[in-house]
């Protein structure tokens, strides 16, 4: 639909990882999921047509996010 977000994730359902602080891209030194064994993980992430995750590499930049105001009870596109 014209004007709708078109973010895309390429997901590898067989990839196994041990998740934690070293894998997350947050500004904290802890993670609630530290040490969790996960099966399935994103390979590529596109934000409004821009590649921001490529394998283990984070390519995003501060300020790339965009706040989208939604009214309570708004339709989901």
mmCIF file of the N, C-alpha and C atoms, coordinates in Angstrom:
data_MODEL
# 
_entry.id   MODEL 
# 
loop_
_atom_site.group_PDB 
_atom_site.id 
_atom_site.type_symbol 
_atom_site.label_atom_id 
_atom_site.label_alt_id 
_atom_site.label_comp_id 
_atom_site.label_asym_id 
_atom_site.label_entity_id 
_atom_site.label_seq_id 
_atom_site.pdbx_PDB_ins_code 
_atom_site.Cartn_x 
_atom_site.Cartn_y 
_atom_site.Cartn_z 
_atom_site.occupancy 
_atom_site.B_iso_or_equiv 
_atom_site.pdbx_formal_charge 
_atom_site.auth_seq_id 
_atom_site.auth_comp_id 
_atom_site.auth_asym_id 
_atom_site.auth_atom_id 
_atom_site.pdbx_PDB_model_num 
ATOM 1   N N  . UNK A 1 1  ? 0.848  -1.162  0.000  1.00 0.00 ? 1  UNK A N  1 
ATOM 2   C CA . UNK A 1 1  ? 0.000  0.000   0.000  1.00 0.00 ? 1  UNK A CA 1 
ATOM 3   C C  . UNK A 1 1  ? 0.906  1.240   0.000  1.00 0.00 ? 1  UNK A C  1 
ATOM 4   N N  . UNK A 1 2  ? 0.664  2.218   -0.864 1.00 0.00 ? 2  UNK A N  1 
ATOM 5   C CA . UNK A 1 2  ? 1.478  3.421   -0.891 1.00 0.00 ? 2  UNK A CA 1 
ATOM 6   C C  . UNK A 1 2  ? 1.509  4.110   0.477  1.00 0.00 ? 2  UNK A C  1 
ATOM 7   N N  . UNK A 1 3  ? 2.726  4.470   0.904  1.00 0.00 ? 3  UNK A N  1 
ATOM 8   C CA . UNK A 1 3  ? 2.905  5.154   2.179  1.00 0.00 ? 3  UNK A CA 1 
ATOM 9   C C  . UNK A 1 3  ? 3.083  4.237   3.375  1.00 0.00 ? 3  UNK A C  1 
ATOM 10  N N  . UNK A 1 4  ? 2.858  2.937   3.198  1.00 0.00 ? 4  UNK A N  1 
ATOM 11  C CA . UNK A 1 4  ? 3.023  1.997   4.306  1.00 0.00 ? 4  UNK A CA 1 
ATOM 12  C C  . UNK A 1 4  ? 4.506  1.640   4.469  1.00 0.00 ? 4  UNK A C  1 
ATOM 13  N N  . UNK A 1 5  ? 4.883  1.214   5.677  1.00 0.00 ? 5  UNK A N  1 
ATOM 14  C CA . UNK A 1 5  ? 6.255  0.774   5.907  1.00 0.00 ? 5  UNK A CA 1 
ATOM 15  C C  . UNK A 1 5  ? 6.523  -0.489  5.106  1.00 0.00 ? 5  UNK A C  1 
ATOM 16  N N  . UNK A 1 6  ? 7.776  -0.639  4.665  1.00 0.00 ? 6  UNK A N  1 
ATOM 17  C CA . UNK A 1 6  ? 8.158  -1.831  3.909  1.00 0.00 ? 6  UNK A CA 1 
ATOM 18  C C  . UNK A 1 6  ? 9.454  -2.396  4.478  1.00 0.00 ? 6  UNK A C  1 
ATOM 19  N N  . UNK A 1 7  ? 9.511  -2.587  5.794  1.00 0.00 ? 7  UNK A N  1 
ATOM 20  C CA . UNK A 1 7  ? 10.685 -3.179  6.414  1.00 0.00 ? 7  UNK A CA 1 
ATOM 21  C C  . UNK A 1 7  ? 10.658 -4.683  6.141  1.00 0.00 ? 7  UNK A C  1 
ATOM 22  N N  . UNK A 1 8  ? 11.847 -5.254  5.898  1.00 0.00 ? 8  UNK A N  1 
ATOM 23  C CA . UNK A 1 8  ? 11.940 -6.666  5.524  1.00 0.00 ? 8  UNK A CA 1 
ATOM 24  C C  . UNK A 1 8  ? 13.029 -7.337  6.353  1.00 0.00 ? 8  UNK A C  1 
ATOM 25  N N  . UNK A 1 9  ? 12.758 -8.568  6.817  1.00 0.00 ? 9  UNK A N  1 
ATOM 26  C CA . UNK A 1 9  ? 13.741 -9.373  7.525  1.00 0.00 ? 9  UNK A CA 1 
ATOM 27  C C  . UNK A 1 9  ? 13.924 -10.673 6.757  1.00 0.00 ? 9  UNK A C  1 
ATOM 28  N N  . UNK A 1 10 ? 15.187 -11.022 6.467  1.00 0.00 ? 10 UNK A N  1 
ATOM 29  C CA . UNK A 1 10 ? 15.507 -12.321 5.883  1.00 0.00 ? 10 UNK A CA 1 
ATOM 30  C C  . UNK A 1 10 ? 15.915 -13.205 7.056  1.00 0.00 ? 10 UNK A C  1 
ATOM 31  N N  . UNK A 1 11 ? 15.144 -14.262 7.309  1.00 0.00 ? 11 UNK A N  1 
ATOM 32  C CA . UNK A 1 11 ? 15.276 -15.084 8.513  1.00 0.00 ? 11 UNK A CA 1 
ATOM 33  C C  . UNK A 1 11 ? 15.855 -16.446 8.176  1.00 0.00 ? 11 UNK A C  1 
ATOM 34  N N  . UNK A 1 12 ? 16.860 -16.889 8.927  1.00 0.00 ? 12 UNK A N  1 
ATOM 35  C CA . UNK A 1 12 ? 17.400 -18.237 8.792  1.00 0.00 ? 12 UNK A CA 1 
ATOM 36  C C  . UNK A 1 12 ? 16.812 -19.086 9.918  1.00 0.00 ? 12 UNK A C  1 
ATOM 37  N N  . UNK A 1 13 ? 15.842 -19.949 9.606  1.00 0.00 ? 13 UNK A N  1 
ATOM 38  C CA . UNK A 1 13 ? 15.171 -20.726 10.657 1.00 0.00 ? 13 UNK A CA 1 
ATOM 39  C C  . UNK A 1 13 ? 16.045 -21.823 11.258 1.00 0.00 ? 13 UNK A C  1 
ATOM 40  N N  . UNK A 1 14 ? 17.206 -22.116 10.675 1.00 0.00 ? 14 UNK A N  1 
ATOM 41  C CA . UNK A 1 14 ? 18.059 -23.199 11.181 1.00 0.00 ? 14 UNK A CA 1 
ATOM 42  C C  . UNK A 1 14 ? 19.289 -22.700 11.934 1.00 0.00 ? 14 UNK A C  1 
ATOM 43  N N  . UNK A 1 15 ? 19.578 -21.413 11.872 1.00 0.00 ? 15 UNK A N  1 
ATOM 44  C CA . UNK A 1 15 ? 20.773 -20.876 12.536 1.00 0.00 ? 15 UNK A CA 1 
ATOM 45  C C  . UNK A 1 15 ? 20.628 -20.989 14.049 1.00 0.00 ? 15 UNK A C  1 
ATOM 46  N N  . UNK A 1 16 ? 21.680 -21.513 14.708 1.00 0.00 ? 16 UNK A N  1 
ATOM 47  C CA . UNK A 1 16 ? 21.683 -21.674 16.165 1.00 0.00 ? 16 UNK A CA 1 
ATOM 48  C C  . UNK A 1 16 ? 22.675 -20.679 16.763 1.00 0.00 ? 16 UNK A C  1 
ATOM 49  N N  . UNK A 1 17 ? 22.228 -19.945 17.791 1.00 0.00 ? 17 UNK A N  1 
ATOM 50  C CA . UNK A 1 17 ? 23.087 -18.970 18.460 1.00 0.00 ? 17 UNK A CA 1 
ATOM 51  C C  . UNK A 1 17 ? 22.868 -19.041 19.970 1.00 0.00 ? 17 UNK A C  1 
ATOM 52  N N  . UNK A 1 18 ? 23.885 -18.625 20.704 1.00 0.00 ? 18 UNK A N  1 
ATOM 53  C CA . UNK A 1 18 ? 23.753 -18.409 22.144 1.00 0.00 ? 18 UNK A CA 1 
ATOM 54  C C  . UNK A 1 18 ? 23.650 -16.910 22.318 1.00 0.00 ? 18 UNK A C  1 
ATOM 55  N N  . UNK A 1 19 ? 22.484 -16.435 22.709 1.00 0.00 ? 19 UNK A N  1 
ATOM 56  C CA . UNK A 1 19 ? 22.200 -14.999 22.735 1.00 0.00 ? 19 UNK A CA 1 
ATOM 57  C C  . UNK A 1 19 ? 22.682 -14.361 24.031 1.00 0.00 ? 19 UNK A C  1 
ATOM 58  N N  . UNK A 1 20 ? 23.052 -13.091 23.932 1.00 0.00 ? 20 UNK A N  1 
ATOM 59  C CA . UNK A 1 20 ? 23.465 -12.347 25.116 1.00 0.00 ? 20 UNK A CA 1 
ATOM 60  C C  . UNK A 1 20 ? 23.972 -10.970 24.755 1.00 0.00 ? 20 UNK A C  1 
ATOM 61  N N  . UNK A 1 21 ? 24.662 -10.332 25.682 1.00 0.00 ? 21 UNK A N  1 
ATOM 62  C CA . UNK A 1 21 ? 25.144 -8.958  25.536 1.00 0.00 ? 21 UNK A CA 1 
ATOM 63  C C  . UNK A 1 21 ? 26.017 -8.793  24.292 1.00 0.00 ? 21 UNK A C  1 
ATOM 64  N N  . UNK A 1 22 ? 26.872 -9.762  24.019 1.00 0.00 ? 22 UNK A N  1 
ATOM 65  C CA . UNK A 1 22 ? 27.781 -9.639  22.879 1.00 0.00 ? 22 UNK A CA 1 
ATOM 66  C C  . UNK A 1 22 ? 27.048 -9.597  21.541 1.00 0.00 ? 22 UNK A C  1 
ATOM 67  N N  . UNK A 1 23 ? 25.847 -10.165 21.469 1.00 0.00 ? 23 UNK A N  1 
ATOM 68  C CA . UNK A 1 23 ? 25.096 -10.192 20.215 1.00 0.00 ? 23 UNK A CA 1 
ATOM 69  C C  . UNK A 1 23 ? 24.107 -9.040  20.097 1.00 0.00 ? 23 UNK A C  1 
ATOM 70  N N  . UNK A 1 24 ? 23.657 -8.516  21.224 1.00 0.00 ? 24 UNK A N  1 
ATOM 71  C CA . UNK A 1 24 ? 22.628 -7.481  21.175 1.00 0.00 ? 24 UNK A CA 1 
ATOM 72  C C  . UNK A 1 24 ? 23.264 -6.120  20.903 1.00 0.00 ? 24 UNK A C  1 
ATOM 73  N N  . UNK A 1 25 ? 22.522 -5.238  20.301 1.00 0.00 ? 25 UNK A N  1 
ATOM 74  C CA . UNK A 1 25 ? 23.015 -3.902  19.954 1.00 0.00 ? 25 UNK A CA 1 
ATOM 75  C C  . UNK A 1 25 ? 22.274 -2.881  20.804 1.00 0.00 ? 25 UNK A C  1 
ATOM 76  N N  . UNK A 1 26 ? 22.476 -2.988  22.108 1.00 0.00 ? 26 UNK A N  1 
ATOM 77  C CA . UNK A 1 26 ? 21.836 -2.090  23.049 1.00 0.00 ? 26 UNK A CA 1 
ATOM 78  C C  . UNK A 1 26 ? 22.931 -1.385  23.852 1.00 0.00 ? 26 UNK A C  1 
ATOM 79  N N  . UNK A 1 27 ? 22.549 -0.329  24.523 1.00 0.00 ? 27 UNK A N  1 
ATOM 80  C CA . UNK A 1 27 ? 23.522 0.416   25.321 1.00 0.00 ? 27 UNK A CA 1 
ATOM 81  C C  . UNK A 1 27 ? 23.500 -0.022  26.781 1.00 0.00 ? 27 UNK A C  1 
ATOM 82  N N  . UNK A 1 28 ? 23.327 -1.307  27.029 1.00 0.00 ? 28 UNK A N  1 
ATOM 83  C CA . UNK A 1 28 ? 23.335 -1.827  28.382 1.00 0.00 ? 28 UNK A CA 1 
ATOM 84  C C  . UNK A 1 28 ? 24.383 -2.926  28.485 1.00 0.00 ? 28 UNK A C  1 
ATOM 85  N N  . UNK A 1 29 ? 24.810 -3.218  29.701 1.00 0.00 ? 29 UNK A N  1 
ATOM 86  C CA . UNK A 1 29 ? 25.804 -4.269  29.901 1.00 0.00 ? 29 UNK A CA 1 
ATOM 87  C C  . UNK A 1 29 ? 25.170 -5.549  30.449 1.00 0.00 ? 29 UNK A C  1 
ATOM 88  N N  . UNK A 1 30 ? 23.862 -5.690  30.284 1.00 0.00 ? 30 UNK A N  1 
ATOM 89  C CA . UNK A 1 30 ? 23.170 -6.893  30.723 1.00 0.00 ? 30 UNK A CA 1 
ATOM 90  C C  . UNK A 1 30 ? 22.082 -7.225  29.713 1.00 0.00 ? 30 UNK A C  1 
ATOM 91  N N  . UNK A 1 31 ? 21.596 -8.446  29.770 1.00 0.00 ? 31 UNK A N  1 
ATOM 92  C CA . UNK A 1 31 ? 20.542 -8.878  28.866 1.00 0.00 ? 31 UNK A CA 1 
ATOM 93  C C  . UNK A 1 31 ? 19.714 -9.935  29.582 1.00 0.00 ? 31 UNK A C  1 
ATOM 94  N N  . UNK A 1 32 ? 18.402 -9.756  29.593 1.00 0.00 ? 32 UNK A N  1 
ATOM 95  C CA . UNK A 1 32 ? 17.532 -10.743 30.241 1.00 0.00 ? 32 UNK A CA 1 
ATOM 96  C C  . UNK A 1 32 ? 17.675 -12.135 29.644 1.00 0.00 ? 32 UNK A C  1 
ATOM 97  N N  . UNK A 1 33 ? 18.095 -12.214 28.407 1.00 0.00 ? 33 UNK A N  1 
ATOM 98  C CA . UNK A 1 33 ? 18.163 -13.487 27.695 1.00 0.00 ? 33 UNK A CA 1 
ATOM 99  C C  . UNK A 1 33 ? 19.588 -14.013 27.586 1.00 0.00 ? 33 UNK A C  1 
ATOM 100 N N  . UNK A 1 34 ? 20.490 -13.514 28.419 1.00 0.00 ? 34 UNK A N  1 
ATOM 101 C CA . UNK A 1 34 ? 21.890 -13.935 28.406 1.00 0.00 ? 34 UNK A CA 1 
ATOM 102 C C  . UNK A 1 34 ? 21.996 -15.453 28.517 1.00 0.00 ? 34 UNK A C  1 
ATOM 103 N N  . UNK A 1 35 ? 22.694 -16.050 27.552 1.00 0.00 ? 35 UNK A N  1 
ATOM 104 C CA . UNK A 1 35 ? 22.935 -17.485 27.572 1.00 0.00 ? 35 UNK A CA 1 
ATOM 105 C C  . UNK A 1 35 ? 21.844 -18.349 26.962 1.00 0.00 ? 35 UNK A C  1 
ATOM 106 N N  . UNK A 1 36 ? 20.758 -17.734 26.518 1.00 0.00 ? 36 UNK A N  1 
ATOM 107 C CA . UNK A 1 36 ? 19.682 -18.531 25.909 1.00 0.00 ? 36 UNK A CA 1 
ATOM 108 C C  . UNK A 1 36 ? 20.159 -19.125 24.588 1.00 0.00 ? 36 UNK A C  1 
ATOM 109 N N  . UNK A 1 37 ? 19.853 -20.384 24.384 1.00 0.00 ? 37 UNK A N  1 
ATOM 110 C CA . UNK A 1 37 ? 20.140 -21.061 23.116 1.00 0.00 ? 37 UNK A CA 1 
ATOM 111 C C  . UNK A 1 37 ? 18.951 -20.834 22.187 1.00 0.00 ? 37 UNK A C  1 
ATOM 112 N N  . UNK A 1 38 ? 19.186 -20.199 21.058 1.00 0.00 ? 38 UNK A N  1 
ATOM 113 C CA . UNK A 1 38 ? 18.114 -19.890 20.112 1.00 0.00 ? 38 UNK A CA 1 
ATOM 114 C C  . UNK A 1 38 ? 18.309 -20.643 18.810 1.00 0.00 ? 38 UNK A C  1 
ATOM 115 N N  . UNK A 1 39 ? 17.225 -21.040 18.207 1.00 0.00 ? 39 UNK A N  1 
ATOM 116 C CA . UNK A 1 39 ? 17.244 -21.602 16.858 1.00 0.00 ? 39 UNK A CA 1 
ATOM 117 C C  . UNK A 1 39 ? 16.401 -20.684 15.996 1.00 0.00 ? 39 UNK A C  1 
ATOM 118 N N  . UNK A 1 40 ? 17.019 -20.143 14.956 1.00 0.00 ? 40 UNK A N  1 
ATOM 119 C CA . UNK A 1 40 ? 16.391 -19.159 14.089 1.00 0.00 ? 40 UNK A CA 1 
ATOM 120 C C  . UNK A 1 40 ? 16.915 -17.778 14.435 1.00 0.00 ? 40 UNK A C  1 
ATOM 121 N N  . UNK A 1 41 ? 17.382 -17.053 13.417 1.00 0.00 ? 41 UNK A N  1 
ATOM 122 C CA . UNK A 1 41 ? 17.982 -15.742 13.665 1.00 0.00 ? 41 UNK A CA 1 
ATOM 123 C C  . UNK A 1 41 ? 17.984 -14.946 12.357 1.00 0.00 ? 41 UNK A C  1 
ATOM 124 N N  . UNK A 1 42 ? 17.874 -13.615 12.442 1.00 0.00 ? 42 UNK A N  1 
ATOM 125 C CA . UNK A 1 42 ? 17.866 -12.823 11.209 1.00 0.00 ? 42 UNK A CA 1 
ATOM 126 C C  . UNK A 1 42 ? 19.230 -12.808 10.523 1.00 0.00 ? 42 UNK A C  1 
ATOM 127 N N  . UNK A 1 43 ? 19.220 -12.881 9.204  1.00 0.00 ? 43 UNK A N  1 
ATOM 128 C CA . UNK A 1 43 ? 20.437 -12.777 8.396  1.00 0.00 ? 43 UNK A CA 1 
ATOM 129 C C  . UNK A 1 43 ? 20.612 -11.369 7.834  1.00 0.00 ? 43 UNK A C  1 
ATOM 130 N N  . UNK A 1 44 ? 19.504 -10.793 7.387  1.00 0.00 ? 44 UNK A N  1 
ATOM 131 C CA . UNK A 1 44 ? 19.522 -9.433  6.841  1.00 0.00 ? 44 UNK A CA 1 
ATOM 132 C C  . UNK A 1 44 ? 18.259 -8.713  7.300  1.00 0.00 ? 44 UNK A C  1 
ATOM 133 N N  . UNK A 1 45 ? 18.415 -7.410  7.578  1.00 0.00 ? 45 UNK A N  1 
ATOM 134 C CA . UNK A 1 45 ? 17.270 -6.589  7.955  1.00 0.00 ? 45 UNK A CA 1 
ATOM 135 C C  . UNK A 1 45 ? 17.337 -5.306  7.146  1.00 0.00 ? 45 UNK A C  1 
ATOM 136 N N  . UNK A 1 46 ? 16.221 -4.971  6.502  1.00 0.00 ? 46 UNK A N  1 
ATOM 137 C CA . UNK A 1 46 ? 16.106 -3.741  5.718  1.00 0.00 ? 46 UNK A CA 1 
ATOM 138 C C  . UNK A 1 46 ? 15.113 -2.815  6.402  1.00 0.00 ? 46 UNK A C  1 
ATOM 139 N N  . UNK A 1 47 ? 15.514 -1.568  6.601  1.00 0.00 ? 47 UNK A N  1 
ATOM 140 C CA . UNK A 1 47 ? 14.667 -0.545  7.204  1.00 0.00 ? 47 UNK A CA 1 
ATOM 141 C C  . UNK A 1 47 ? 14.392 0.518   6.146  1.00 0.00 ? 47 UNK A C  1 
ATOM 142 N N  . UNK A 1 48 ? 13.137 0.600   5.704  1.00 0.00 ? 48 UNK A N  1 
ATOM 143 C CA . UNK A 1 48 ? 12.757 1.534   4.645  1.00 0.00 ? 48 UNK A CA 1 
ATOM 144 C C  . UNK A 1 48 ? 13.705 1.448   3.449  1.00 0.00 ? 48 UNK A C  1 
ATOM 145 N N  . UNK A 1 49 ? 14.066 0.211   3.070  1.00 0.00 ? 49 UNK A N  1 
ATOM 146 C CA . UNK A 1 49 ? 14.901 -0.019  1.902  1.00 0.00 ? 49 UNK A CA 1 
ATOM 147 C C  . UNK A 1 49 ? 16.395 0.029   2.166  1.00 0.00 ? 49 UNK A C  1 
ATOM 148 N N  . UNK A 1 50 ? 16.824 0.370   3.373  1.00 0.00 ? 50 UNK A N  1 
ATOM 149 C CA . UNK A 1 50 ? 18.247 0.436   3.712  1.00 0.00 ? 50 UNK A CA 1 
ATOM 150 C C  . UNK A 1 50 ? 18.653 -0.810  4.491  1.00 0.00 ? 50 UNK A C  1 
ATOM 151 N N  . UNK A 1 51 ? 19.749 -1.446  4.069  1.00 0.00 ? 51 UNK A N  1 
ATOM 152 C CA . UNK A 1 51 ? 20.260 -2.616  4.776  1.00 0.00 ? 51 UNK A CA 1 
ATOM 153 C C  . UNK A 1 51 ? 20.874 -2.156  6.100  1.00 0.00 ? 51 UNK A C  1 
ATOM 154 N N  . UNK A 1 52 ? 20.323 -2.619  7.240  1.00 0.00 ? 52 UNK A N  1 
ATOM 155 C CA . UNK A 1 52 ? 20.853 -2.204  8.542  1.00 0.00 ? 52 UNK A CA 1 
ATOM 156 C C  . UNK A 1 52 ? 21.468 -3.363  9.333  1.00 0.00 ? 52 UNK A C  1 
ATOM 157 N N  . UNK A 1 53 ? 21.185 -4.604  8.935  1.00 0.00 ? 53 UNK A N  1 
ATOM 158 C CA . UNK A 1 53 ? 21.841 -5.769  9.527  1.00 0.00 ? 53 UNK A CA 1 
ATOM 159 C C  . UNK A 1 53 ? 22.238 -6.689  8.387  1.00 0.00 ? 53 UNK A C  1 
ATOM 160 N N  . UNK A 1 54 ? 23.518 -7.056  8.361  1.00 0.00 ? 54 UNK A N  1 
ATOM 161 C CA . UNK A 1 54 ? 24.027 -7.979  7.347  1.00 0.00 ? 54 UNK A CA 1 
ATOM 162 C C  . UNK A 1 54 ? 24.826 -9.056  8.071  1.00 0.00 ? 54 UNK A C  1 
ATOM 163 N N  . UNK A 1 55 ? 24.196 -10.206 8.307  1.00 0.00 ? 55 UNK A N  1 
ATOM 164 C CA . UNK A 1 55 ? 24.837 -11.255 9.098  1.00 0.00 ? 55 UNK A CA 1 
ATOM 165 C C  . UNK A 1 55 ? 25.025 -10.773 10.525 1.00 0.00 ? 55 UNK A C  1 
ATOM 166 N N  . UNK A 1 56 ? 26.260 -10.791 10.995 1.00 0.00 ? 56 UNK A N  1 
ATOM 167 C CA . UNK A 1 56 ? 26.557 -10.332 12.354 1.00 0.00 ? 56 UNK A CA 1 
ATOM 168 C C  . UNK A 1 56 ? 26.906 -8.852  12.401 1.00 0.00 ? 56 UNK A C  1 
ATOM 169 N N  . UNK A 1 57 ? 26.876 -8.177  11.270 1.00 0.00 ? 57 UNK A N  1 
ATOM 170 C CA . UNK A 1 57 ? 27.296 -6.775  11.205 1.00 0.00 ? 57 UNK A CA 1 
ATOM 171 C C  . UNK A 1 57 ? 26.105 -5.822  11.297 1.00 0.00 ? 57 UNK A C  1 
ATOM 172 N N  . UNK A 1 58 ? 26.161 -4.888  12.241 1.00 0.00 ? 58 UNK A N  1 
ATOM 173 C CA . UNK A 1 58 ? 25.148 -3.842  12.405 1.00 0.00 ? 58 UNK A CA 1 
ATOM 174 C C  . UNK A 1 58 ? 25.564 -2.645  11.565 1.00 0.00 ? 58 UNK A C  1 
ATOM 175 N N  . UNK A 1 59 ? 24.710 -2.226  10.633 1.00 0.00 ? 59 UNK A N  1 
ATOM 176 C CA . UNK A 1 59 ? 25.009 -1.115  9.739  1.00 0.00 ? 59 UNK A CA 1 
ATOM 177 C C  . UNK A 1 59 ? 24.135 0.102   10.018 1.00 0.00 ? 59 UNK A C  1 
ATOM 178 N N  . UNK A 1 60 ? 23.251 -0.003  10.992 1.00 0.00 ? 60 UNK A N  1 
ATOM 179 C CA . UNK A 1 60 ? 22.354 1.099   11.317 1.00 0.00 ? 60 UNK A CA 1 
ATOM 180 C C  . UNK A 1 60 ? 23.108 2.280   11.910 1.00 0.00 ? 60 UNK A C  1 
ATOM 181 N N  . UNK A 1 61 ? 22.478 3.419   11.872 1.00 0.00 ? 61 UNK A N  1 
ATOM 182 C CA . UNK A 1 61 ? 23.057 4.660   12.403 1.00 0.00 ? 61 UNK A CA 1 
ATOM 183 C C  . UNK A 1 61 ? 22.068 5.291   13.385 1.00 0.00 ? 61 UNK A C  1 
ATOM 184 N N  . UNK A 1 62 ? 22.584 6.000   14.395 1.00 0.00 ? 62 UNK A N  1 
ATOM 185 C CA . UNK A 1 62 ? 21.680 6.710   15.302 1.00 0.00 ? 62 UNK A CA 1 
ATOM 186 C C  . UNK A 1 62 ? 20.767 7.662   14.528 1.00 0.00 ? 62 UNK A C  1 
ATOM 187 N N  . UNK A 1 63 ? 19.525 7.702   14.913 1.00 0.00 ? 63 UNK A N  1 
ATOM 188 C CA . UNK A 1 63 ? 18.573 8.601   14.268 1.00 0.00 ? 63 UNK A CA 1 
ATOM 189 C C  . UNK A 1 63 ? 17.848 8.016   13.072 1.00 0.00 ? 63 UNK A C  1 
ATOM 190 N N  . UNK A 1 64 ? 18.135 6.765   12.711 1.00 0.00 ? 64 UNK A N  1 
ATOM 191 C CA . UNK A 1 64 ? 17.458 6.155   11.558 1.00 0.00 ? 64 UNK A CA 1 
ATOM 192 C C  . UNK A 1 64 ? 16.011 5.795   11.859 1.00 0.00 ? 64 UNK A C  1 
ATOM 193 N N  . UNK A 1 65 ? 15.696 5.625   13.134 1.00 0.00 ? 65 UNK A N  1 
ATOM 194 C CA . UNK A 1 65 ? 14.330 5.264   13.505 1.00 0.00 ? 65 UNK A CA 1 
ATOM 195 C C  . UNK A 1 65 ? 13.368 6.397   13.196 1.00 0.00 ? 65 UNK A C  1 
ATOM 196 N N  . UNK A 1 66 ? 12.115 6.055   13.077 1.00 0.00 ? 66 UNK A N  1 
ATOM 197 C CA . UNK A 1 66 ? 11.089 7.049   12.769 1.00 0.00 ? 66 UNK A CA 1 
ATOM 198 C C  . UNK A 1 66 ? 9.862  6.729   13.619 1.00 0.00 ? 66 UNK A C  1 
ATOM 199 N N  . UNK A 1 67 ? 9.461  7.693   14.430 1.00 0.00 ? 67 UNK A N  1 
ATOM 200 C CA . UNK A 1 67 ? 8.279  7.495   15.259 1.00 0.00 ? 67 UNK A CA 1 
ATOM 201 C C  . UNK A 1 67 ? 7.033  7.550   14.383 1.00 0.00 ? 67 UNK A C  1 
ATOM 202 N N  . UNK A 1 68 ? 6.199  6.543   14.497 1.00 0.00 ? 68 UNK A N  1 
ATOM 203 C CA . UNK A 1 68 ? 4.952  6.496   13.749 1.00 0.00 ? 68 UNK A CA 1 
ATOM 204 C C  . UNK A 1 68 ? 3.805  6.603   14.733 1.00 0.00 ? 68 UNK A C  1 
ATOM 205 N N  . UNK A 1 69 ? 3.154  7.744   14.761 1.00 0.00 ? 69 UNK A N  1 
ATOM 206 C CA . UNK A 1 69 ? 2.029  7.950   15.677 1.00 0.00 ? 69 UNK A CA 1 
ATOM 207 C C  . UNK A 1 69 ? 0.852  7.083   15.251 1.00 0.00 ? 69 UNK A C  1 
ATOM 208 N N  . UNK A 1 70 ? 0.288  6.369   16.196 1.00 0.00 ? 70 UNK A N  1 
ATOM 209 C CA . UNK A 1 70 ? -0.892 5.556   15.942 1.00 0.00 ? 70 UNK A CA 1 
ATOM 210 C C  . UNK A 1 70 ? -1.954 5.946   16.959 1.00 0.00 ? 70 UNK A C  1 
ATOM 211 N N  . UNK A 1 71 ? -3.173 6.067   16.524 1.00 0.00 ? 71 UNK A N  1 
ATOM 212 C CA . UNK A 1 71 ? -4.286 6.312   17.423 1.00 0.00 ? 71 UNK A CA 1 
ATOM 213 C C  . UNK A 1 71 ? -4.724 4.999   18.061 1.00 0.00 ? 71 UNK A C  1 
ATOM 214 N N  . UNK A 1 72 ? -5.184 5.039   19.304 1.00 0.00 ? 72 UNK A N  1 
ATOM 215 C CA . UNK A 1 72 ? -5.684 3.819   19.940 1.00 0.00 ? 72 UNK A CA 1 
ATOM 216 C C  . UNK A 1 72 ? -6.783 3.187   19.065 1.00 0.00 ? 72 UNK A C  1 
ATOM 217 N N  . UNK A 1 73 ? -6.664 1.902   18.858 1.00 0.00 ? 73 UNK A N  1 
ATOM 218 C CA . UNK A 1 73 ? -7.675 1.185   18.072 1.00 0.00 ? 73 UNK A CA 1 
ATOM 219 C C  . UNK A 1 73 ? -7.536 1.369   16.564 1.00 0.00 ? 73 UNK A C  1 
ATOM 220 N N  . UNK A 1 74 ? -6.402 1.952   16.118 1.00 0.00 ? 74 UNK A N  1 
ATOM 221 C CA . UNK A 1 74 ? -6.220 2.181   14.678 1.00 0.00 ? 74 UNK A CA 1 
ATOM 222 C C  . UNK A 1 74 ? -6.114 0.854   13.942 1.00 0.00 ? 74 UNK A C  1 
ATOM 223 N N  . UNK A 1 75 ? -6.521 0.856   12.678 1.00 0.00 ? 75 UNK A N  1 
ATOM 224 C CA . UNK A 1 75 ? -6.407 -0.341  11.845 1.00 0.00 ? 75 UNK A CA 1 
ATOM 225 C C  . UNK A 1 75 ? -4.940 -0.709  11.664 1.00 0.00 ? 75 UNK A C  1 
ATOM 226 N N  . UNK A 1 76 ? -4.656 -2.014  11.577 1.00 0.00 ? 76 UNK A N  1 
ATOM 227 C CA . UNK A 1 76 ? -3.318 -2.494  11.295 1.00 0.00 ? 76 UNK A CA 1 
ATOM 228 C C  . UNK A 1 76 ? -3.215 -2.670  9.790  1.00 0.00 ? 76 UNK A C  1 
ATOM 229 N N  . UNK A 1 77 ? -2.191 -2.079  9.190  1.00 0.00 ? 77 UNK A N  1 
ATOM 230 C CA . UNK A 1 77 ? -2.015 -2.177  7.728  1.00 0.00 ? 77 UNK A CA 1 
ATOM 231 C C  . UNK A 1 77 ? -1.315 -3.447  7.347  1.00 0.00 ? 77 UNK A C  1 
# 
